[in-house]
Amino acid sequence: MGRTGFYNTTILRIYYKDIILQWVLGQETLQID
């Protein structure tokens, strides 16, 4: 795997976290600044 694999995995984790966070905020209709 190496550094590139680790980097890609980290990017995916951040990406999915962002999607889930936006979905949760959308469901709750909350605005957190």
N, CA, C and O of each residue as an XYZ file, in Angstrom:
132
protein
N       0.843     -1.182      0.000
C       0.000      0.000      0.000
C       0.890      1.249      0.000
O       0.986      1.941     -1.013
N       1.522      1.528      1.103
C       2.440      2.655      1.123
C       1.748      3.967      1.488
O       0.616      3.992      1.971
N       2.463      5.031      1.242
C       1.982      6.350      1.635
C       0.768      6.761      0.807
O      -0.165      7.363      1.338
N       0.771      6.446     -0.478
C      -0.329      6.853     -1.353
C      -1.637      6.223     -0.899
O      -2.662      6.903     -0.846
N      -1.617      4.938     -0.571
C      -2.822      4.259     -0.106
C      -3.354      4.884      1.167
O      -4.559      5.080      1.320
N      -2.445      5.197      2.083
C      -2.844      5.817      3.347
C      -3.460      7.181      3.083
O      -4.467      7.548      3.688
N      -2.846      7.929      2.172
C      -3.339      9.268      1.832
C      -4.742      9.193      1.248
O      -5.625      9.956      1.639
N      -4.945      8.272      0.314
C      -6.264      8.121     -0.305
C      -7.308      7.718      0.716
O      -8.436      8.209      0.677
N      -6.951      6.837      1.622
C      -7.894      6.389      2.653
C      -8.289      7.551      3.555
O      -9.451      7.684      3.938
N      -7.318      8.385      3.889
C      -7.606      9.541      4.735
C      -8.546     10.495      4.019
O      -9.485     11.013      4.624
N      -8.303     10.733      2.734
C      -9.162     11.613      1.945
C     -10.582     11.063      1.937
O     -11.540     11.816      2.110
N     -10.724      9.749      1.737
C     -12.049      9.137      1.709
C     -12.747      9.294      3.048
O     -13.943      9.583      3.098
N     -12.004      9.106      4.140
C     -12.607      9.242      5.476
C     -13.123     10.651      5.686
O     -14.244     10.840      6.160
N     -12.313     11.645      5.336
C     -12.734     13.043      5.505
C     -13.942     13.321      4.624
O     -14.881     13.998      5.042
N     -13.914     12.791      3.395
C     -14.994     13.028      2.434
C     -16.309     12.461      2.950
O     -17.341     13.132      2.914
N     -16.266     11.218      3.433
C     -17.489     10.581      3.913
C     -17.979     11.235      5.201
O     -19.185     11.364      5.413
N     -17.045     11.650      6.065
C     -17.427     12.352      7.296
C     -18.185     13.619      6.952
O     -19.188     13.945      7.587
N     -17.698     14.337      5.937
C     -18.329     15.587      5.522
C     -19.738     15.326      5.007
O     -20.668     16.067      5.327
N     -19.897     14.265      4.205
C     -21.215     13.935      3.653
C     -22.185     13.592      4.785
O     -23.311     14.088      4.812
N     -21.749     12.747      5.713
C     -22.606     12.332      6.829
C     -22.971     13.541      7.674
O     -24.117     13.682      8.102
N     -21.990     14.419      7.916
C     -22.243     15.605      8.727
C     -23.285     16.483      8.056
O     -24.207     16.961      8.717
N     -23.154     16.706      6.747
C     -24.114     17.538      6.017
C     -25.491     16.896      6.047
O     -26.498     17.591      6.187
N     -25.545     15.555      5.914
C     -26.833     14.853      5.916
C     -27.506     14.994      7.280
O     -28.703     15.267      7.363
N     -26.728     14.806      8.350
C     -27.273     14.923      9.708
C     -27.771     16.345      9.944
O     -28.868     16.545     10.467
N     -26.969     17.321      9.561
C     -27.373     18.711      9.756
C     -28.614     19.013      8.936
O     -29.475     19.773      9.380
N     -28.721     18.440      7.762
C     -29.889     18.646      6.921
C     -31.126     18.021      7.548
O     -32.215     18.594      7.499
N     -30.949     16.828      8.146
C     -32.069     16.151      8.791
C     -32.552     16.934     10.008
O     -33.753     17.054     10.251
N     -31.609     17.454     10.756
C     -31.941     18.177     11.983
C     -32.318     19.622     11.685
O     -32.832     20.333     12.548
N     -32.056     20.045     10.451
C     -32.287     21.442     10.045
C     -31.653     22.398     11.047
O     -32.283     23.352     11.502
N     -30.396     22.125     11.380
C     -29.667     22.982     12.305
C     -28.571     23.716     11.545
O     -28.054     23.208     10.551
N     -28.226     24.878     11.999
C     -27.143     25.652     11.398
C     -26.077     25.878     12.464
O     -26.242     26.701     13.365
N     -24.990     25.140     12.345
C     -23.891     25.286     13.290
C     -22.743     25.984     12.578
O     -22.255     25.507     11.553
N     -22.323     27.092     13.115
C     -21.293     27.876     12.450
C     -19.933     27.596     13.066
O     -18.931     28.166     12.636
